[in-house]
Amino acid sequence: MARWGMVIVAIYLLVALITPLLVMVGVLPEANAGLDNPIYAPPSWGHWCGTDRLGRDVCVRTMEGSGVALQVVLLAVTLAVLVGVPLGMMSGYLGGAFDRMLVLVMDTLYTLPVLLLSVVLAFLLGRGIPNAAAALCVVYVPQYFRVVRNQTAQVKAELFVEAARSLGAGPIWILRKYLLRNVITSVPVLLTMNAADAVLVLGGLGFLGLGLPETVPEWGSDLNMALAAVPTGIWWTALYPGLAMFVLVLGLSFLGEGLEAWVSGLDESTA
């Protein structure tokens, strides 16, 4: 499963990299260029995936949407890791009032529905790639915090941590040298799972008109525009963005499941 997931994600990365180059050299039309094209044209040699209600090429918009989705999701999960992991380690190691306060805040955020919290944050922050990434980041920080905090609370009672503390090592040194390598093993698995979920949440925000600006190709907004045309038999404007979103989520899920099985095998062999 991990191999299939890696292949799928690699294909999306390749498409995200080469699509802007092909548009730049004129091989592909621009994603927002549609005035010269017929509206709702079916798939043909000129437009492999047809055109939408504005005459824009569905294939090009779907391909450029992969780069936008990967950019937002990568930025969001990276920020969530950079915030959630240090907070979880400090909370689990220090304990006390600091730990109780952070646990209360993170548990409150964790109990809120992911899409609802994302919608509220996106509405407050506005539309844009950094704003969408920030909205998704806040949603996933509690998950990293909870996992890392629980593991840190367990590992800090081990003998090697007690020995380092008795030799005069400070909290920062212990967190960086002894605890980080022991609590970071489950983060890649959670990261890929969150990335798959973030693709769907980003699509939901775009479908509601709260994701990215209208000039940025995005699968959710394209699905929203295609919704009115589907009952009339115009299926191509909804099929290709939806299929692209589904396959990317499937690939990230396969990658996460494979990493989880690999980490579980390492834990069993170590035990």
Salt bridges, closest charged atoms under 4 A:
ASP52 OD2 - ARG56 NE 2.88
ASP57 OD2 - HIS47 ND1 2.76
ASP99 OD1 - ARG149 NE 2.72
ASP107 OD1 - ARG146 NH1 2.91
GLU162 OE1 - ARG165 NH1 3.01
ASP222 OD1 - ARG61 NH2 2.97
